[in-house]
Amino acid sequence: MDEISLKILKALSELKEPAGCGEIGKKADLTVQKVMGKLRSLSKEGLVESPVKGKYVITEKGRSALK
């Protein structure tokens, strides 16, 4: 897993509620564009999910990937 993916997962693990790309980017110190591009692949891998349109949370699989 690359550094950007790890930063996104770490940011989501620290946020208490579903977050949008801007909020994730701010927390992970990444641009919104980088976050948006990576979230698609992280979602396909089952590491994040979107319970609300445009908002993301980390899954248990995503938490395991951080360890």
MOCORWO-V687746 format. One record per residue. N is the residue number from 1. SS is DSSP state (helix for helix, strand for strand, loop for the rest). PHI is phi in whole degrees, 0 to 359 (none if undefined). PSI is psi in whole degrees, -180 to 180 (999 if undefined). Layout:
# MOCORWO-V687746
n:N ss:SS phi:PHI psi:PSI
n:N ss:SS phi:PHI psi:PSI
This chain:
# MOCORWO-V687746
n:1 ss:loop phi:none psi:138
n:2 ss:loop phi:277 psi:170
n:3 ss:helix phi:298 psi:-40
n:4 ss:helix phi:296 psi:-45
n:5 ss:helix phi:300 psi:-44
n:6 ss:helix phi:297 psi:-40
n:7 ss:helix phi:297 psi:-42
n:8 ss:helix phi:295 psi:-47
n:9 ss:helix phi:297 psi:-40
n:10 ss:helix phi:296 psi:-44
n:11 ss:helix phi:299 psi:-46
n:12 ss:helix phi:296 psi:-34
n:13 ss:helix phi:292 psi:-25
n:14 ss:helix phi:269 psi:-20
n:15 ss:loop phi:278 psi:142
n:16 ss:loop phi:274 psi:-19
n:17 ss:loop phi:219 psi:167
n:18 ss:loop phi:308 psi:137
n:19 ss:strand phi:233 psi:148
n:20 ss:loop phi:275 psi:172
n:21 ss:helix phi:301 psi:-40
n:22 ss:helix phi:297 psi:-45
n:23 ss:helix phi:293 psi:-42
n:24 ss:helix phi:297 psi:-45
n:25 ss:helix phi:300 psi:-43
n:26 ss:helix phi:297 psi:-46
n:27 ss:helix phi:294 psi:-37
n:28 ss:helix phi:267 psi:-3
n:29 ss:loop phi:59 psi:48
n:30 ss:loop phi:231 psi:158
n:31 ss:loop phi:286 psi:155
n:32 ss:helix phi:301 psi:-38
n:33 ss:helix phi:298 psi:-43
n:34 ss:helix phi:296 psi:-42
n:35 ss:helix phi:297 psi:-48
n:36 ss:helix phi:301 psi:-45
n:37 ss:helix phi:297 psi:-42
n:38 ss:helix phi:285 psi:-34
n:39 ss:helix phi:300 psi:-34
n:40 ss:helix phi:300 psi:-49
n:41 ss:helix phi:290 psi:-37
n:42 ss:helix phi:296 psi:-36
n:43 ss:helix phi:292 psi:-44
n:44 ss:helix phi:299 psi:-34
n:45 ss:loop phi:280 psi:-7
n:46 ss:loop phi:80 psi:17
n:47 ss:loop phi:272 psi:-24
n:48 ss:strand phi:225 psi:160
n:49 ss:strand phi:220 psi:165
n:50 ss:strand phi:240 psi:94
n:51 ss:strand phi:288 psi:-23
n:52 ss:strand phi:227 psi:138
n:53 ss:loop phi:308 psi:125
n:54 ss:loop phi:84 psi:0
n:55 ss:strand phi:237 psi:146
n:56 ss:strand phi:230 psi:152
n:57 ss:strand phi:225 psi:157
n:58 ss:strand phi:277 psi:144
n:59 ss:loop phi:266 psi:173
n:60 ss:helix phi:299 psi:-38
n:61 ss:helix phi:299 psi:-39
n:62 ss:helix phi:294 psi:-41
n:63 ss:helix phi:297 psi:-40
n:64 ss:helix phi:297 psi:-37
n:65 ss:helix phi:294 psi:-23
n:66 ss:helix phi:283 psi:-21
n:67 ss:loop phi:280 psi:999
